Amino acid sequence: MGCNIEKTLIHPIDKTAYKETIHENLVSREEFINQTGIFVSPEYFEYIYDMEFKKSGVSAEEFVQNYEEKFSTCVQEMPLHGTFKYEVMDEDVNCVGEYDECYEPNIWEIVNALARNSKAQFDKRYDLIYIT
């Protein structure tokens, strides 16, 4: 039941934005989301890489194509209705620094920005605790 989403859910992040780990033998997290249509946080993507992909013994292409059917644990599907409103000046959700200056993010990109911000904040706290 492989799923290849035709619409780009999350557009490429600006080169100067916070960088996540990209594994040479697997697609980036954003590309994983775009191809499967399943949102995963940076932390959970690392779990998928370490605990599912490495043990699967299949190529990255096969893994991503068959992720929902063969490798996922429990995907929750939630229909989206209505309008999502946010304050443009709220830097946690406006995606400034992630994309071009005058970019209007979609809901996937806003959730992605929140997840990336959370991961960056966690990494910063972790570094402060264990470096000092």
C-alpha positions as CSV (number, residue, x, y, z in Angstrom):
1,M,0.0,0.0,0.0
2,G,3.0,2.3,-0.6
3,C,2.0,5.9,-0.7
4,N,3.7,8.6,-2.8
5,I,2.1,11.9,-2.1
6,E,1.9,14.0,-5.2
7,K,1.7,17.4,-3.5
8,T,4.7,18.7,-1.6
9,L,3.6,18.8,2.1
10,I,6.8,20.4,3.4
11,H,9.0,22.5,1.1
12,P,12.8,22.4,1.3
13,I,14.1,24.3,4.3
14,D,16.4,27.3,3.9
15,K,20.1,26.4,4.0
16,T,20.7,28.6,7.0
17,A,18.0,27.1,9.2
18,Y,18.6,24.6,12.0
19,K,20.0,21.4,10.5
20,E,18.7,18.0,11.4
21,T,20.7,14.8,11.0
22,I,20.5,13.4,7.5
23,H,21.5,9.8,7.1
24,E,23.3,8.9,3.9
25,N,21.3,5.7,3.4
26,L,17.9,7.1,4.0
27,V,15.9,10.2,2.8
28,S,15.6,13.3,4.9
29,R,12.8,13.6,7.4
30,E,11.0,16.2,5.3
31,E,11.3,13.9,2.2
32,F,10.0,11.0,4.3
33,I,7.0,13.1,5.3
34,N,6.4,14.2,1.7
35,Q,6.6,10.6,0.3
36,T,4.6,8.8,3.0
37,G,2.2,11.6,4.0
38,I,2.9,10.8,7.6
39,F,4.2,13.6,9.9
40,V,7.0,12.5,12.3
41,S,9.0,14.7,14.7
42,P,12.8,14.8,14.4
43,E,13.1,12.6,17.5
44,Y,10.7,10.0,16.2
45,F,12.4,10.0,12.8
46,E,15.6,9.0,14.6
47,Y,13.7,6.2,16.3
48,I,12.4,5.1,12.8
49,Y,15.9,5.1,11.5
50,D,17.6,3.3,14.4
51,M,14.8,0.8,15.2
52,E,12.9,0.2,12.0
53,F,15.0,1.1,9.0
54,K,18.3,-0.4,10.1
55,K,16.6,-3.7,11.1
56,S,14.4,-3.9,8.0
57,G,17.1,-5.0,5.6
58,V,15.5,-3.2,2.7
59,S,16.5,-0.3,0.5
60,A,15.5,3.3,1.5
61,E,13.2,3.4,-1.5
62,E,11.4,0.2,-0.5
63,F,11.3,1.2,3.2
64,V,9.7,4.6,2.5
65,Q,7.3,3.2,-0.2
66,N,6.0,0.5,2.2
67,Y,6.4,2.3,5.5
68,E,2.8,2.6,6.5
69,E,1.8,-0.9,5.5
70,K,4.9,-2.9,6.8
71,F,6.9,-0.8,9.2
72,S,4.7,1.7,11.1
73,T,3.3,1.0,14.5
74,C,0.0,2.9,14.5
75,V,-0.7,5.8,12.2
76,Q,-3.6,8.0,13.3
77,E,-5.4,9.7,10.5
78,M,-7.1,13.0,11.3
79,P,-9.3,14.8,8.7
80,L,-8.6,18.6,8.7
81,H,-11.5,21.0,8.3
82,G,-11.9,24.7,8.8
83,T,-9.3,27.4,8.8
84,F,-6.1,27.5,10.9
85,K,-5.4,31.1,12.1
86,Y,-2.1,32.2,13.6
87,E,-0.3,35.5,14.5
88,V,2.2,36.3,11.7
89,M,4.5,37.9,14.3
90,D,4.6,34.6,16.3
91,E,8.1,33.3,15.4
92,D,7.4,29.8,16.6
93,V,4.7,29.3,13.9
94,N,5.4,31.8,11.1
95,C,8.4,29.8,9.7
96,V,10.6,32.9,9.5
97,G,14.2,31.6,9.1
98,E,12.9,28.3,7.6
99,Y,11.8,29.7,4.2
100,D,12.1,32.9,2.2
101,E,11.0,36.1,4.0
102,C,7.6,36.4,2.3
103,Y,6.6,32.8,2.5
104,E,3.1,31.7,3.6
105,P,3.6,28.2,5.2
106,N,0.9,25.5,5.1
107,I,-0.2,23.6,8.2
108,W,2.3,20.8,7.6
109,E,5.1,23.3,7.5
110,I,3.9,25.1,10.7
111,V,3.7,21.8,12.6
112,N,7.2,21.0,11.2
113,A,8.5,24.3,12.4
114,L,7.2,23.7,15.9
115,A,8.7,20.2,15.9
116,R,12.1,21.5,14.7
117,N,12.0,24.3,17.2
118,S,11.3,21.8,20.0
119,K,14.2,19.6,18.9
120,A,16.6,22.6,18.7
121,Q,15.6,23.7,22.2
122,F,16.0,20.2,23.6
123,D,19.5,20.0,21.9
124,K,20.5,23.3,23.4
125,R,19.4,22.3,26.9
126,Y,21.1,18.9,26.5
127,D,24.4,20.6,25.4
128,L,24.3,23.0,28.4
129,I,23.7,20.2,30.9
130,Y,26.4,17.9,29.5
131,I,29.0,20.3,28.3
132,T,29.3,22.3,31.5
